[in-house]
Amino acid sequence: MGGGDSCRTDSKLRLLYERKADGYILPEVAVETSDGTKTIDVAWISAGTYERGIDKDAFERAPEICIEVVSPANSGAEMKRTTNLYLERGAIEVWICHSDGQIDFQNADGKLDASKLCPIFPQTVNVRGRK
């Protein structure tokens, strides 16, 4: 995942899996974008999307949920561009995890108050190194 403080999402991802059991949670998923191959920190991908792309070096279609962890090297503009690239390639939602544990949810229509695909997912998660 991204450098610096990473979101401690193991138990939260388990919650995502329980609500979206018809797919897979995968780390470091490569996806082809208009700006070359990008690696998503964590993704939830439906069984159908997974089966259509697993035999390739990178998925042609982005996973349904792309989760990025902001590192100190990431600028706001870079995260916005990355979000747009994933949405262009078919992601339904992009979740951005900030160093304070705050999660921003976005879809093609813009920022969301909560995930529409997994509404029970919390808006904040524990961050390594913080209590």
N, C-alpha and C positions, 0 to 999 in steps of 0.2 A: 504494500500500500504506500501511499504518499509518505514523504519523510516527516520528521518532526513528531509532534504529538499525534498519534493515530487514534481514531475512535475505537474504543473497546466495544465491539458490536456483537460478540459471540452470542450472548443471550438474546440480544435484540434480533439478530439474524435468525435465531431459532424461532422467534415469534413470527418473523416474516415467513419462514418455511412452513410453520403450522397453518398460517392463513392462506398461503399460496403453495400448497403441497403438490400442485400439478406441474411443477417445474423444478429447476435446480438453482442453488446458490453457488456461484463459482468465483474464485479470486482471479484477478489478472486475466481478463478476457480481451483478446485482440479483436478489433473490428476495423474493417476498411471504411475510411471516410474520404470526403473530397480533399482532405489535407493529409492523406496517407494513412498508414496503420496507426491506430491509437490503442492504448491498453487501458481498459476500465479497471479501477481498483477492485471493485466487487460488483457482481451483477446477479439479478434474478432473471432467469431465462426460461421461457415456457418449453415444455417437452418438444413441441413442434419446431420451434426455432432452433433448439439445440440439435435435433435430429437432422435438420436441413443444413447445418453448418459445421458439425463436429469433425467432419473429415477434411476440413480445409485449415490452412495456417491461420486464417482470420475469418471471422463471421462477416458475411456481406450485409446482413441485417443486424442492427444493434439489438442486444437483449432488451426485453420490455422495461426492466428497471436497471438503470446504470447508477452506481454509487461511486462518487469520487470523494477522496479525502484531501482536503486542502493542506498543502505543505507550505512552509515559509517561502519557498521559491515560486509558488503560484500567485499570479496577480489576479485581481478581480476580472480584468478583461480576458485573461487567459481562461479562467473558469467559465465565463460566459460563452466564449468561442467554443470550448470543448462541449459544453452543454448543447449548444446549437448543432454541432457536428453530430452528436449522438441522436438528437431529435430528428435531424435530417435523414439519418440512416434507420429510422423506424422505432427508436426508443419511445415508449409511452410516457415514462417519467424519468427524470434525472434527479438524484438526491445528492446534495453537496453537504459533506460533514466538515464543519469548521473546527478549529483547534480548541474551542471552548465546549465542544460537544453539540452545538446547535446544528440542526439539520434543516436545510432549505430544500423544499420540494418544488419541482417545476415540470410542466408539461408544455406542449406546443402552444397553448393559450397563454402561458406565462406562469408567474409564481403562484403556488398553491398554499393554503393554510395548513393542509395536511395531505398525505398521500391519498389519492382516490383509489389506487389499486390495493392498498393495504392501510385503510384508515386508522387501524388500531396502532400502527407503528408510531412510537413517541417522537416528539419534536426535538428532544435532546437525548444524548447517550453519554455514558461515562467516558472519560478521556483518560488514557494511560498517563500515570504520573500525577493525576489530580484526584482529589477526594470529593 
